[in-house]
Amino acid sequence: MAIYIGGFWCYALDPVNVSELFAPQLRHAVGLGVRSDRHVLQAILTFGAALAVLGALVRTWAAAYLRSDVVHDTKLHGEGLVADGPYRYVRNPLYLGGLLFAVGFALAASRLGCVVIVGGLALFFYRLVLREESILVKTQGESYRHFLATVPRLMPSLTPRVAAGGLIPRWGQAMMGEMFMWLFAAAIACFAATLNKRLFLTIMVSGVAASFLAKAALRRRRHPDMSQS
């Protein structure tokens, strides 16, 4: 979230929206009677919104097979291996969804902000992937080595690469945990429809607030004694 906030803060240094930069060039290249750059800009942002929704879907699907307090924990976990849902097709669906979301959402940022968001999150996720793989090799041994050899890291397979483990997805806690992703996707969708930056930023702020509230609710649900202390 800090990377997203930093990326949009870059508007103070670079006020040119990255999609606005490409809209005139794309309109001339495509032609087809497009009347104004505004319509091309909205088309670019709509594509970004679609990527953001796809990323949120992938992350929610993956989070449904993990506890949300694990997904959003600042500590790395290596006590178990999940091989259900999207994990049968790709080893890191949370990070794949995060990258799809970052590319889509960054189309609403400035030129510098787009680089900060996409580049920053790509480096952040890559570092996490390497650390998690190192921990899981130590804790899970041969079973994880087989998983490494069978399931691709980030480019998903079209068919499942491992047998289902029988876990039941928990969609409610997954939706709560990924609340800010869905509200951020709604923000860029509204921006594509209206080009209203104030509305866009208002929904973004709502997404940040909803994220903190949802995580607090999940912590209380996980540790009910905390609410009584």
BELRARA-V237421 format. One record per residue. N is the residue number from 0. RES is the residue in three letters. SS is DSSP state (h for helix, s for strand, l for the rest). PHI is phi in degrees with one decimal (999 if undefined). D_FIRST is the distance of its C-alpha to the first C-alpha in Angstrom with 2 decimals. Layout:
n->N res->RES ss->SS phi->PHI d_first->D_FIRST
n->N res->RES ss->SS phi->PHI d_first->D_FIRST
This chain:
n->0 res->MET ss->l phi->999 d_first->0.00
n->1 res->ALA ss->h phi->-62.0 d_first->3.82
n->2 res->ILE ss->h phi->-66.9 d_first->5.35
n->3 res->TYR ss->h phi->-63.1 d_first->5.10
n->4 res->ILE ss->h phi->-62.7 d_first->6.23
n->5 res->GLY ss->h phi->-62.0 d_first->8.53
n->6 res->GLY ss->h phi->-63.0 d_first->9.73
n->7 res->PHE ss->h phi->-79.8 d_first->10.86
n->8 res->TRP ss->h phi->-64.2 d_first->12.27
n->9 res->CYS ss->h phi->-62.1 d_first->14.44
n->10 res->TYR ss->h phi->-58.8 d_first->16.51
n->11 res->ALA ss->h phi->-68.0 d_first->18.19
n->12 res->LEU ss->l phi->-97.5 d_first->19.47
n->13 res->ASP ss->l phi->-138.7 d_first->20.03
n->14 res->PRO ss->l phi->-79.3 d_first->20.76
n->15 res->VAL ss->l phi->-89.1 d_first->21.81
n->16 res->ASN ss->s phi->-67.6 d_first->19.79
n->17 res->VAL ss->h phi->-64.4 d_first->19.88
n->18 res->SER ss->h phi->-71.1 d_first->21.43
n->19 res->GLU ss->h phi->-63.6 d_first->23.98
n->20 res->LEU ss->h phi->-65.3 d_first->24.98
n->21 res->PHE ss->h phi->-93.0 d_first->26.02
n->22 res->ALA ss->h phi->-57.8 d_first->27.43
n->23 res->PRO ss->h phi->-63.1 d_first->30.88
n->24 res->GLN ss->h phi->-64.5 d_first->31.37
n->25 res->LEU ss->h phi->-68.4 d_first->30.54
n->26 res->ARG ss->h phi->-63.8 d_first->32.84
n->27 res->HIS ss->h phi->-70.1 d_first->35.70
n->28 res->ALA ss->h phi->-72.5 d_first->35.19
n->29 res->VAL ss->h phi->-84.0 d_first->35.09
n->30 res->GLY ss->l phi->68.5 d_first->37.58
n->31 res->LEU ss->l phi->58.6 d_first->38.71
n->32 res->GLY ss->l phi->71.9 d_first->39.46
n->33 res->VAL ss->l phi->-66.2 d_first->35.93
n->34 res->ARG ss->l phi->-76.5 d_first->36.73
n->35 res->SER ss->l phi->-149.0 d_first->33.85
n->36 res->ASP ss->h phi->-63.1 d_first->30.69
n->37 res->ARG ss->h phi->-57.7 d_first->28.92
n->38 res->HIS ss->h phi->-66.7 d_first->29.69
n->39 res->VAL ss->h phi->-68.0 d_first->28.47
n->40 res->LEU ss->h phi->-58.7 d_first->25.21
n->41 res->GLN ss->h phi->-65.1 d_first->24.77
n->42 res->ALA ss->h phi->-66.0 d_first->25.69
n->43 res->ILE ss->h phi->-62.6 d_first->23.07
n->44 res->LEU ss->h phi->-67.5 d_first->20.32
n->45 res->THR ss->h phi->-64.8 d_first->21.87
n->46 res->PHE ss->h phi->-61.3 d_first->21.63
n->47 res->GLY ss->h phi->-61.4 d_first->17.92
n->48 res->ALA ss->h phi->-63.0 d_first->17.63
n->49 res->ALA ss->h phi->-64.1 d_first->19.78
n->50 res->LEU ss->h phi->-63.2 d_first->17.67
n->51 res->ALA ss->h phi->-63.5 d_first->14.54
n->52 res->VAL ss->h phi->-64.5 d_first->16.82
n->53 res->LEU ss->h phi->-60.9 d_first->18.23
n->54 res->GLY ss->h phi->-62.3 d_first->14.97
n->55 res->ALA ss->h phi->-64.2 d_first->14.19
n->56 res->LEU ss->h phi->-62.1 d_first->17.83
n->57 res->VAL ss->h phi->-62.7 d_first->17.78
n->58 res->ARG ss->h phi->-63.9 d_first->14.84
n->59 res->THR ss->h phi->-66.1 d_first->16.60
n->60 res->TRP ss->h phi->-60.3 d_first->19.87
n->61 res->ALA ss->h phi->-67.7 d_first->18.77
n->62 res->ALA ss->h phi->-65.7 d_first->17.21
n->63 res->ALA ss->l phi->-65.1 d_first->20.55
n->64 res->TYR ss->l phi->-101.5 d_first->22.32
n->65 res->LEU ss->l phi->-125.4 d_first->20.20
n->66 res->ARG ss->l phi->-74.6 d_first->19.52
n->67 res->SER ss->h phi->-62.9 d_first->16.08
n->68 res->ASP ss->h phi->-70.0 d_first->16.22
n->69 res->VAL ss->h phi->-78.6 d_first->16.78
n->70 res->VAL ss->h phi->-58.2 d_first->14.03
n->71 res->HIS ss->l phi->-104.7 d_first->11.34
n->72 res->ASP ss->l phi->-72.7 d_first->13.55
n->73 res->THR ss->l phi->-77.6 d_first->12.83
n->74 res->LYS ss->l phi->-96.2 d_first->16.38
n->75 res->LEU ss->l phi->-83.0 d_first->17.75
n->76 res->HIS ss->l phi->-117.9 d_first->20.40
n->77 res->GLY ss->l phi->-134.4 d_first->23.61
n->78 res->GLU ss->l phi->-82.7 d_first->26.01
n->79 res->GLY ss->l phi->-156.9 d_first->26.29
n->80 res->LEU ss->l phi->-123.6 d_first->26.15
n->81 res->VAL ss->l phi->-100.4 d_first->25.22
n->82 res->ALA ss->l phi->-133.4 d_first->27.34
n->83 res->ASP ss->l phi->-127.5 d_first->27.08
n->84 res->GLY ss->h phi->55.7 d_first->25.52
n->85 res->PRO ss->h phi->-69.0 d_first->23.45
n->86 res->TYR ss->h phi->-69.1 d_first->23.98
n->87 res->ARG ss->h phi->-79.9 d_first->27.54
n->88 res->TYR ss->l phi->-110.4 d_first->26.56
n->89 res->VAL ss->l phi->-153.0 d_first->23.74
n->90 res->ARG ss->l phi->-71.2 d_first->22.68
n->91 res->ASN ss->l phi->-126.9 d_first->18.90
n->92 res->PRO ss->h phi->-64.4 d_first->18.18
n->93 res->LEU ss->h phi->-62.6 d_first->14.64
n->94 res->TYR ss->h phi->-77.4 d_first->13.83
n->95 res->LEU ss->h phi->-61.6 d_first->16.21
n->96 res->GLY ss->h phi->-61.6 d_first->14.55
n->97 res->GLY ss->h phi->-63.5 d_first->11.11
n->98 res->LEU ss->h phi->-70.6 d_first->13.06
n->99 res->LEU ss->h phi->-59.2 d_first->15.01
n->100 res->PHE ss->h phi->-63.5 d_first->12.17
n->101 res->ALA ss->h phi->-61.2 d_first->10.72
n->102 res->VAL ss->h phi->-63.6 d_first->14.32
n->103 res->GLY ss->h phi->-65.1 d_first->15.02
n->104 res->PHE ss->h phi->-72.1 d_first->12.19
n->105 res->ALA ss->h phi->-66.2 d_first->12.77
n->106 res->LEU ss->l phi->-68.3 d_first->16.29
n->107 res->ALA ss->l phi->-95.4 d_first->15.37
n->108 res->ALA ss->l phi->-94.3 d_first->14.19
n->109 res->SER ss->s phi->-75.6 d_first->16.79
n->110 res->ARG ss->h phi->-60.6 d_first->18.56
n->111 res->LEU ss->h phi->-67.4 d_first->16.88
n->112 res->GLY ss->h phi->-62.7 d_first->13.41
n->113 res->CYS ss->h phi->-61.3 d_first->14.19
n->114 res->VAL ss->h phi->-64.7 d_first->15.20
n->115 res->VAL ss->h phi->-63.0 d_first->12.20
n->116 res->ILE ss->h phi->-68.1 d_first->9.79
n->117 res->VAL ss->h phi->-68.8 d_first->12.44
n->118 res->GLY ss->h phi->-66.5 d_first->13.91
n->119 res->GLY ss->h phi->-63.1 d_first->11.03
n->120 res->LEU ss->h phi->-72.2 d_first->9.71
n->121 res->ALA ss->h phi->-61.5 d_first->13.45
n->122 res->LEU ss->h phi->-66.2 d_first->14.27
n->123 res->PHE ss->h phi->-61.8 d_first->11.60
n->124 res->PHE ss->h phi->-67.3 d_first->12.86
n->125 res->TYR ss->h phi->-62.0 d_first->16.40
n->126 res->ARG ss->h phi->-63.4 d_first->16.43
n->127 res->LEU ss->h phi->-65.0 d_first->15.37
n->128 res->VAL ss->h phi->-58.8 d_first->18.03
n->129 res->LEU ss->h phi->-63.1 d_first->20.68
n->130 res->ARG ss->h phi->-66.8 d_first->20.08
n->131 res->GLU ss->h phi->-66.1 d_first->20.18
n->132 res->GLU ss->h phi->-62.8 d_first->23.26
n->133 res->SER ss->h phi->-62.9 d_first->24.96
n->134 res->ILE ss->h phi->-66.8 d_first->24.51
n->135 res->LEU ss->h phi->-69.2 d_first->25.64
n->136 res->VAL ss->h phi->-61.8 d_first->28.64
n->137 res->LYS ss->h phi->-73.4 d_first->29.74
n->138 res->THR ss->h phi->-88.4 d_first->29.25
n->139 res->GLN ss->h phi->-107.0 d_first->30.27
n->140 res->GLY ss->l phi->62.0 d_first->32.81
n->141 res->GLU ss->h phi->-64.0 d_first->34.80
n->142 res->SER ss->h phi->-62.7 d_first->33.10
n->143 res->TYR ss->h phi->-75.5 d_first->29.78
n->144 res->ARG ss->h phi->-61.3 d_first->31.74
n->145 res->HIS ss->h phi->-65.1 d_first->33.25
n->146 res->PHE ss->h phi->-61.8 d_first->29.86
n->147 res->LEU ss->h phi->-60.8 d_first->28.75
n->148 res->ALA ss->h phi->-76.0 d_first->31.97
n->149 res->THR ss->h phi->-101.3 d_first->31.85
n->150 res->VAL ss->l phi->-105.6 d_first->28.36
n->151 res->PRO ss->l phi->-65.1 d_first->26.52
n->152 res->ARG ss->l phi->-70.4 d_first->23.25
n->153 res->LEU ss->l phi->-133.5 d_first->21.21
n->154 res->MET ss->l phi->-90.0 d_first->23.94
n->155 res->PRO ss->l phi->-65.9 d_first->24.93
n->156 res->SER ss->l phi->-76.7 d_first->28.61
n->157 res->LEU ss->l phi->-78.1 d_first->30.42
n->158 res->THR ss->l phi->-127.7 d_first->32.19
n->159 res->PRO ss->l phi->-62.6 d_first->31.27
n->160 res->ARG ss->l phi->-100.5 d_first->31.96
n->161 res->VAL ss->l phi->-136.7 d_first->32.46
n->162 res->ALA ss->l phi->-72.3 d_first->34.09
n->163 res->ALA ss->l phi->-66.6 d_first->32.19
n->164 res->GLY ss->l phi->-92.3 d_first->31.82
n->165 res->GLY ss->l phi->91.9 d_first->32.40
n->166 res->LEU ss->l phi->-69.2 d_first->29.15
n->167 res->ILE ss->l phi->-98.5 d_first->28.68
n->168 res->PRO ss->l phi->-67.5 d_first->25.30
n->169 res->ARG ss->l phi->-115.9 d_first->23.76
n->170 res->TRP ss->h phi->-71.3 d_first->22.19
n->171 res->GLY ss->h phi->-61.7 d_first->21.67
n->172 res->GLN ss->h phi->-67.9 d_first->19.33
n->173 res->ALA ss->h phi->-67.2 d_first->17.52
n->174 res->MET ss->h phi->-63.5 d_first->17.05
n->175 res->MET ss->h phi->-64.9 d_first->15.88
n->176 res->GLY ss->h phi->-66.0 d_first->13.33
n->177 res->GLU ss->l phi->-102.9 d_first->11.93
n->178 res->MET ss->h phi->-55.6 d_first->12.47
n->179 res->PHE ss->h phi->-66.7 d_first->9.23
n->180 res->MET ss->h phi->-62.2 d_first->9.93
n->181 res->TRP ss->h phi->-67.9 d_first->13.42
n->182 res->LEU ss->h phi->-71.7 d_first->12.87
n->183 res->PHE ss->h phi->-66.1 d_first->10.77
n->184 res->ALA ss->h phi->-64.9 d_first->13.72
n->185 res->ALA ss->h phi->-63.7 d_first->16.09
n->186 res->ALA ss->h phi->-62.6 d_first->14.78
n->187 res->ILE ss->h phi->-71.8 d_first->15.60
n->188 res->ALA ss->h phi->-64.8 d_first->18.78
n->189 res->CYS ss->h phi->-65.8 d_first->19.89
n->190 res->PHE ss->h phi->-64.1 d_first->19.26
n->191 res->ALA ss->h phi->-63.3 d_first->21.40
n->192 res->ALA ss->h phi->-77.9 d_first->24.07
n->193 res->THR ss->h phi->-116.0 d_first->24.30
n->194 res->LEU ss->l phi->57.0 d_first->22.71
n->195 res->ASN ss->l phi->-94.4 d_first->21.98
n->196 res->LYS ss->h phi->-67.9 d_first->19.05
n->197 res->ARG ss->h phi->-64.4 d_first->19.37
n->198 res->LEU ss->h phi->-62.9 d_first->19.10
n->199 res->PHE ss->h phi->-57.7 d_first->16.08
n->200 res->LEU ss->h phi->-68.0 d_first->14.20
n->201 res->THR ss->h phi->-63.3 d_first->15.71
n->202 res->ILE ss->h phi->-67.8 d_first->14.47
n->203 res->MET ss->h phi->-61.0 d_first->10.85
n->204 res->VAL ss->h phi->-61.3 d_first->11.32
n->205 res->SER ss->h phi->-61.7 d_first->13.13
n->206 res->GLY ss->h phi->-63.8 d_first->10.45
n->207 res->VAL ss->h phi->-64.0 d_first->8.17
n->208 res->ALA ss->h phi->-63.0 d_first->11.58
n->209 res->ALA ss->h phi->-64.0 d_first->12.74
n->210 res->SER ss->h phi->-62.8 d_first->10.04
n->211 res->PHE ss->h phi->-63.9 d_first->11.15
n->212 res->LEU ss->h phi->-65.7 d_first->14.69
n->213 res->ALA ss->h phi->-65.3 d_first->14.72
n->214 res->LYS ss->h phi->-66.8 d_first->13.64
n->215 res->ALA ss->h phi->-63.2 d_first->16.25
n->216 res->ALA ss->h phi->-64.7 d_first->18.76
n->217 res->LEU ss->h phi->-66.4 d_first->18.31
n->218 res->ARG ss->h phi->-64.5 d_first->18.89
n->219 res->ARG ss->h phi->-66.0 d_first->21.95
n->220 res->ARG ss->h phi->-67.2 d_first->23.19
n->221 res->ARG ss->h phi->-73.5 d_first->22.93
n->222 res->HIS ss->l phi->-127.5 d_first->24.47
n->223 res->PRO ss->h phi->-58.7 d_first->26.62
n->224 res->ASP ss->h phi->-69.2 d_first->28.35
n->225 res->MET ss->h phi->-65.3 d_first->25.28
n->226 res->SER ss->h phi->-72.3 d_first->25.73
n->227 res->GLN ss->h phi->-100.0 d_first->29.33
n->228 res->SER ss->l phi->-83.8 d_first->28.87
